[in-house]
C-alpha cells in the first residue's frame, strides 16, 4: 500500500515509520521544512526509544521518505493519514484546537487522485472526521474519497512496542471499500491475531477519549486511595496488588504518584468534558478525576514542605526526573512544571537532573534552576531529594553515597521506587506516596 502521513509529530512519525516496517511505502509530509531536512539526515526531533534505528532502516530499504510537498505522494496514495497536532485551544477553555486538521484537509484536497481513504489519526472531537470529509469535498468536488477514524493508543516511551503489539486496533468507517483498505494496512497485525474493532466513525472518535479518560480516572482513584492510606496507616502498593488481581479491575495504571501529566490525559479529559457539555450530558467522574489530579500535585508540594520541617525557604532540593514519565523528553503538563515553581516561590533552591529532558525542561520551568549531570551531583549538599520521575537510572542509586553527600538525609519518593523499611534502615527520613 502507498500511504501519506501528514504531520511528523509524535504520532505521525511513529505511525508512519511502523507502517513502513510493515512493508508499506510511506511518505511523511510536514510543512516545517527545517524538520523535514533534519529527518532526511536522520535527525529525529523527539526522543522515543528505538525510533531512530527504525527510521534509518526503513529509509535505507526505500520504504520511508520525508517531504514538505504533498504533490509528491498524495496522488499515488491508497490512504492519507492526518496526524497533525490538536492542542488545547489557546482560549484556555479545554476545546481542542482543530485548525491544523482543517488546514491539512484543505491542502490535501487538490492533490487527491483516484480512490483514497482519508484517515483521521489525531485525537479529535466527535464529528471532526465528517467535517474533514466536507472540507475536502468542498475544496475539490471531483474527489473519490472515504473518511475513516483510526485513533492511536500509543504510550510515549513504549510507542513502537505498542504499535507492533497493540491490544486492539479501532477503525471507524462507513463503507466496505474503506474498511478493506484499512484492514489491508493493518494486515500484519491481523495475521498476529490482533483484534480489529470495526465501528462507526463517531464511535471510533469517542472511543479514544473514553480510553484516555478511563485511565485518568483510574490514576486519580489510586492517588486518592493513596492519600487515605497515609491517613489510616495502610499501604497503597498492597492495596493496588489486592484489587488489581481482580480481573474486572486489572493491575495496570494503579501506580500512585504526583498526578498524571503528558500531552494526552490532561488535554483529552478536558476536551471530553467539553464534548459532553455541548451535548447536555455529564461526565462527573472525569471532572472529579481532573480536580483530584490538580489537588495531587499541590499535595506533593505540601509533602515536600513537611519533610523539610515546615518550610522550604533557603533549602536546597534535589529533583530527580523532570519529564512527565520516563523514556521521553516530553515536558508537556509534567507534574514537575507545577511542583518546582511552587517550591521556588517559597524560596527553595533547586538542583535538577533528568536523563533526557533537561533541554526541553528549560522551556517549561522558571529561571534559576541549577541543572546537573547526574543524581549524585543533584543530591550533593541538598536538604532533600525528591524522586519525581521513575527513570531506570534512579532505581538502583548508591544510596549510601547519596546520604553521605547530603546536608540532611531526607528522601521524598513520589513514585514509590524504594522500600520504606530499607530506607529507614539506611538512615533516611523517607516519605513515599500512600505508604507511611
Ligand atoms: C497515554 C495513553 O496511555 C495511550 O494509550 C494514548 O495513546 C496516549 O496517552 C495518547 O493519547 O496519545 P502517554 O500519555 O504517553 O499515553 O503516557 P502514559 O503511560 O499513559 O502515562 C500518562 C501519565 O500517567 C504519566 O504522567 C504517568 O506518570 C501517569 N501514570 C500512569 C500514573 O501516575 N500512574 C500509573 O499507574 C500510570
Boltz pocket constraint, residues with backbone or C-beta under 6 A from the ligand:
constraints:
  - pocket:
      binder: B
      contacts: [[A, 123], [A, 152], [A, 153], [A, 154], [A, 155], [A, 156], [A, 157], [A, 212], [A, 215], [A, 219], [A, 252], [A, 253], [A, 254], [A, 255], [A, 256], [A, 257], [A, 258], [A, 259], [A, 260], [A, 261], [A, 262], [A, 263], [A, 264], [A, 265], [A, 324], [A, 325]]
      max_distance: 6.0
